[in-house]
Amino acid sequence: MSSQGPTEPAAPAPPSAAPSTAAQSIDLAINQRFWQERVAGMDPADPRVVTLDTESQASVAREVQLYQRWLLRRLDQRRAATGTVYDLGCGNGDWTVVLAGRYDRTIAVDLTEGLLAATRARLEREAPGKAIATVCSDIAAVPLDEPSDLIVLGAVTQYLGDDQIATVLQRAAASLRPRRGVLYLRSTVAKNAERRARKTDDYQAIYRSPRWYLDAIAAAGFVVEEWQLATDFVTDELSRRWLGPAGPVLGWPLRLARRAYRARRQTDVIVSLARPA
């Protein structure tokens, strides 16, 4: 997780064919051990527990809140249904707590039991009495057989192999209700490369390009309605808060400064919203 309204971007160009390069895989057991050890050494409620960012706790929490406000505003604009939501790769429950207050039933899934325990504790404290199920599992192994109105993939897909992502997206397309279901996907992405893998004996991730994700989402049977990179996203959200609705337009100097600040980074973050075709 990185760490993401924004200026309304033009509709993306029709995606090309699904990614054609050889599929890459991830050893989930390595990452499960990594996150279990990490949550054991930190306060599970600390938003930094599920990100490798070195920024302050307040900074990471603020960015998560920006992502949440962006999505909730769009759900309000769509008058989205409030039935069942899947939070896939729920981490320490940042999204689960927010969604549980809005949806009739919330299903939170994560591979790391320590993170799920943190999610349960937060739900008992912040969303008592809500209809919530927690599942400890590889999200690609969860059938998603309950009809749903929203599926959230919040900063988890970089920890999945290509085939696992395809499986999750296909199941999501089948689970979401026609005409009203929404897929929200956020992931760290590679800049200037189709894929950039980071694999060691104790941590594994694959950072794919924004186009890779847009193509994969379309190949699974979705129409991408909106997407944006975090470099501009965070700037637009902060400008909106400080300057009101005109903020994304008037805040262009801040946007240029943030682009320059992040120019040397090899990764960015994509935020996208899609619906079943």
C-alpha positions as CSV (number, residue, x, y, z in Angstrom):
1,M,0.0,0.0,0.0
2,S,1.4,3.4,-0.6
3,S,0.2,4.6,0.0
4,Q,-4.7,8.1,-3.1
5,G,-11.6,14.4,-6.2
6,P,-9.0,14.5,-8.5
7,T,-9.3,16.3,-11.8
8,E,-11.7,14.2,-13.8
9,P,-9.5,12.3,-16.2
10,A,-10.6,11.6,-19.7
11,A,-11.9,8.2,-20.3
12,P,-9.0,5.8,-20.9
13,A,-8.3,4.7,-24.4
14,P,-9.7,1.3,-25.2
15,P,-7.3,-1.3,-23.7
16,S,-5.1,-3.3,-26.1
17,A,-5.0,-7.1,-25.8
18,A,-4.2,-8.7,-22.4
19,P,-0.6,-8.7,-21.4
20,S,1.4,-11.0,-23.7
21,T,4.6,-11.5,-21.8
22,A,5.3,-14.7,-19.8
23,A,3.3,-14.8,-16.6
24,Q,5.3,-14.1,-13.4
25,S,4.5,-15.7,-10.1
26,I,4.8,-14.8,-6.4
27,D,5.7,-17.1,-3.5
28,L,2.8,-16.3,-1.1
29,A,4.4,-18.2,1.8
30,I,7.3,-15.8,1.8
31,N,5.0,-12.7,1.9
32,Q,2.8,-14.3,4.5
33,R,5.8,-14.8,6.8
34,F,7.0,-11.2,6.1
35,W,3.8,-9.5,7.1
36,Q,3.2,-11.8,10.1
37,E,6.6,-10.8,11.4
38,R,6.0,-7.2,10.6
39,V,2.7,-7.1,12.4
40,A,4.2,-8.8,15.4
41,G,6.8,-6.0,15.7
42,M,4.5,-3.0,15.4
43,D,1.2,-1.7,16.6
44,P,-1.2,-3.5,14.3
45,A,-3.4,-0.3,14.1
46,D,-0.5,1.8,12.8
47,P,-1.2,2.5,9.1
48,R,2.5,1.9,8.4
49,V,2.3,-1.7,9.3
50,V,0.9,-2.5,5.8
51,T,3.2,-0.3,3.8
52,L,6.9,0.0,3.2
53,D,6.8,3.8,3.1
54,T,9.2,5.5,5.5
55,E,6.9,8.5,6.0
56,S,5.4,9.4,9.3
57,Q,2.3,7.6,10.7
58,A,0.3,10.8,10.3
59,S,1.4,11.2,6.7
60,V,0.5,7.6,5.7
61,A,-2.8,7.8,7.5
62,R,-3.7,11.0,5.8
63,E,-3.0,9.5,2.3
64,V,-5.2,6.5,3.1
65,Q,-8.0,8.9,4.1
66,L,-7.6,10.7,0.8
67,Y,-8.1,7.4,-1.1
68,Q,-11.2,6.7,1.0
69,R,-12.8,10.1,0.5
70,W,-12.2,9.8,-3.3
71,L,-13.9,6.4,-3.5
72,L,-16.8,7.3,-1.2
73,R,-17.5,10.5,-3.1
74,R,-17.7,8.5,-6.3
75,L,-20.0,5.9,-4.7
76,D,-22.3,8.8,-3.6
77,Q,-22.3,10.2,-7.1
78,R,-23.3,6.8,-8.5
79,R,-25.9,6.3,-5.7
80,A,-24.2,3.0,-5.3
81,A,-26.1,0.1,-3.7
82,T,-25.1,-0.7,-0.1
83,G,-25.5,-4.5,0.0
84,T,-22.3,-6.7,0.2
85,V,-18.7,-5.6,-0.1
86,Y,-15.6,-7.7,-0.3
87,D,-12.4,-6.1,1.1
88,L,-9.7,-8.3,-0.5
89,G,-6.3,-8.0,1.1
90,C,-7.8,-6.0,4.0
91,G,-4.6,-5.6,5.9
92,N,-5.2,-4.0,9.3
93,G,-8.7,-3.0,8.5
94,D,-8.4,0.6,7.3
95,W,-10.9,0.1,4.5
96,T,-13.0,-2.6,6.3
97,V,-13.9,-0.2,9.2
98,V,-15.0,2.5,6.8
99,L,-17.0,0.1,4.5
100,A,-18.7,-1.7,7.4
101,G,-20.4,1.5,8.4
102,R,-21.8,1.9,4.9
103,Y,-22.6,-1.6,3.6
104,D,-25.1,-4.2,5.0
105,R,-22.5,-7.0,4.9
106,T,-18.7,-6.8,4.8
107,I,-16.4,-9.7,4.0
108,A,-12.7,-9.0,4.8
109,V,-10.0,-11.4,3.4
110,D,-6.3,-11.4,4.2
111,L,-3.6,-14.1,4.1
112,T,-2.0,-12.9,7.3
113,E,-3.7,-13.9,10.5
114,G,-2.0,-11.2,12.5
115,L,-3.5,-8.5,10.3
116,L,-6.9,-10.1,10.4
117,A,-6.7,-10.1,14.2
118,A,-6.0,-6.4,14.1
119,T,-9.0,-5.9,11.8
120,R,-11.3,-7.8,14.1
121,A,-10.2,-5.8,17.1
122,R,-10.8,-2.5,15.2
123,L,-14.2,-3.7,14.1
124,E,-15.3,-4.6,17.6
125,R,-14.2,-1.2,18.7
126,E,-15.2,1.0,15.8
127,A,-18.1,-0.9,14.1
128,P,-19.8,-3.0,16.8
129,G,-22.9,-5.0,15.8
130,K,-22.2,-4.8,12.0
131,A,-22.5,-7.9,9.8
132,I,-18.9,-8.7,9.1
133,A,-17.0,-11.9,8.2
134,T,-13.2,-12.3,8.2
135,V,-11.5,-14.9,6.2
136,C,-7.8,-15.9,6.4
137,S,-6.9,-17.0,2.9
138,D,-5.1,-16.3,-0.3
139,I,-7.5,-14.0,-2.0
140,A,-7.2,-15.9,-5.3
141,A,-8.5,-19.0,-3.4
142,V,-11.7,-17.2,-2.3
143,P,-14.6,-18.1,-4.6
144,L,-16.4,-14.7,-4.2
145,D,-19.7,-16.6,-4.7
146,E,-21.8,-14.1,-2.8
147,P,-23.4,-11.4,-5.1
148,S,-21.7,-8.1,-4.2
149,D,-22.0,-4.4,-4.8
150,L,-18.4,-3.4,-4.3
151,I,-15.1,-5.2,-4.4
152,V,-12.0,-3.4,-3.0
153,L,-8.5,-4.5,-4.0
154,G,-6.5,-2.0,-1.9
155,A,-2.8,-2.3,-2.4
156,V,-2.6,-6.1,-2.6
157,T,-2.2,-7.0,-6.3
158,Q,1.5,-6.2,-6.3
159,Y,1.8,-9.2,-3.9
160,L,0.1,-11.6,-6.4
161,G,1.3,-13.5,-9.4
162,D,-0.1,-12.7,-12.9
163,D,-2.4,-15.7,-12.9
164,Q,-3.7,-15.0,-9.4
165,I,-4.6,-11.5,-10.4
166,A,-6.5,-12.8,-13.5
167,T,-8.4,-15.3,-11.3
168,V,-9.3,-12.6,-8.8
169,L,-10.5,-10.2,-11.4
170,Q,-12.6,-12.9,-13.3
171,R,-14.3,-13.9,-10.0
172,A,-14.9,-10.3,-9.1
173,A,-16.6,-9.7,-12.5
174,A,-18.8,-12.7,-11.9
175,S,-19.6,-11.6,-8.3
176,L,-20.5,-8.0,-8.9
177,R,-24.1,-7.2,-9.6
178,P,-24.9,-6.1,-13.1
179,R,-25.2,-2.3,-13.7
180,R,-24.5,-1.4,-10.1
181,G,-21.4,-3.3,-9.0
182,V,-18.1,-1.4,-8.7
183,L,-14.5,-2.6,-8.6
184,Y,-12.0,-0.4,-6.9
185,L,-8.3,-1.3,-7.5
186,R,-5.3,0.5,-6.1
187,S,-1.7,-0.8,-6.6
188,T,1.9,0.3,-6.6
189,V,2.9,0.4,-10.3
190,A,6.2,0.6,-12.2
191,K,7.2,3.7,-14.1
192,N,8.9,3.4,-17.5
193,A,8.7,-0.4,-17.5
194,E,5.9,-3.0,-18.1
195,R,7.0,-4.9,-14.9
196,R,9.6,-4.5,-12.2
197,A,10.0,-7.5,-9.9
198,R,11.4,-7.3,-6.4
199,K,12.1,-10.8,-5.1
200,T,14.3,-11.9,-2.2
201,D,14.2,-14.8,0.3
202,D,12.0,-12.8,2.7
203,Y,9.9,-10.4,0.5
204,Q,8.4,-10.5,-3.0
205,A,6.4,-8.0,-5.1
206,I,5.8,-7.3,-8.8
207,Y,5.3,-3.7,-9.8
208,R,3.4,-3.6,-13.1
209,S,2.7,-0.7,-15.4
210,P,-0.6,1.2,-15.3
211,R,-1.4,-0.2,-18.8
212,W,-0.8,-3.7,-17.6
213,Y,-3.5,-3.2,-15.0
214,L,-5.9,-1.5,-17.4
215,D,-5.5,-4.3,-19.9
216,A,-5.9,-7.0,-17.2
217,I,-9.1,-5.4,-15.8
218,A,-10.6,-5.2,-19.3
219,A,-9.6,-8.8,-20.1
220,A,-11.6,-9.9,-17.1
221,G,-14.8,-8.4,-18.3
222,F,-14.8,-4.9,-16.9
223,V,-15.1,-1.4,-18.3
224,V,-12.6,1.0,-16.7
225,E,-14.5,4.2,-15.9
226,E,-11.7,6.2,-14.3
227,W,-8.1,5.9,-13.3
228,Q,-5.3,8.2,-12.1
229,L,-1.8,8.0,-10.8
230,A,-1.2,9.1,-7.2
231,T,1.4,11.7,-8.1
232,D,-1.4,13.9,-9.3
233,F,-4.1,12.3,-7.2
234,V,-2.8,13.3,-3.8
235,T,-2.1,16.8,-5.0
236,D,-5.6,17.2,-6.4
237,E,-7.2,15.9,-3.2
238,L,-5.2,18.2,-1.0
239,S,-5.9,21.2,-3.3
240,R,-9.6,20.4,-3.1
241,R,-9.5,20.4,0.7
242,W,-7.6,23.7,0.8
243,L,-9.2,25.6,-2.1
244,G,-12.6,24.0,-2.5
245,P,-14.0,22.5,-5.7
246,A,-11.7,24.6,-7.9
247,G,-8.7,23.2,-6.1
248,P,-7.6,20.7,-8.7
249,V,-7.5,23.5,-11.3
250,L,-5.9,26.2,-9.1
251,G,-3.5,23.8,-7.5
252,W,-1.4,23.2,-10.6
253,P,1.8,24.7,-9.1
254,L,1.6,22.1,-6.3
255,R,1.0,19.4,-8.8
256,L,4.2,20.3,-10.8
257,A,6.2,20.5,-7.6
258,R,5.0,17.0,-6.5
259,R,5.8,15.6,-9.9
260,A,9.3,16.9,-9.7
261,Y,9.7,15.6,-6.1
262,R,8.6,12.1,-7.2
263,A,10.4,12.1,-10.5
264,R,13.3,9.9,-9.3
265,R,11.1,7.2,-7.9
266,Q,10.7,4.1,-9.9
267,T,7.1,3.5,-8.8
268,D,3.8,5.3,-8.5
269,V,0.4,4.2,-7.5
270,I,-2.7,3.7,-9.7
271,V,-6.2,4.3,-8.5
272,S,-9.0,2.9,-10.7
273,L,-12.7,2.4,-10.8
274,A,-14.4,-0.1,-13.1
275,R,-17.8,-1.8,-13.6
276,P,-18.7,-5.2,-15.1
277,A,-19.1,-4.9,-18.9
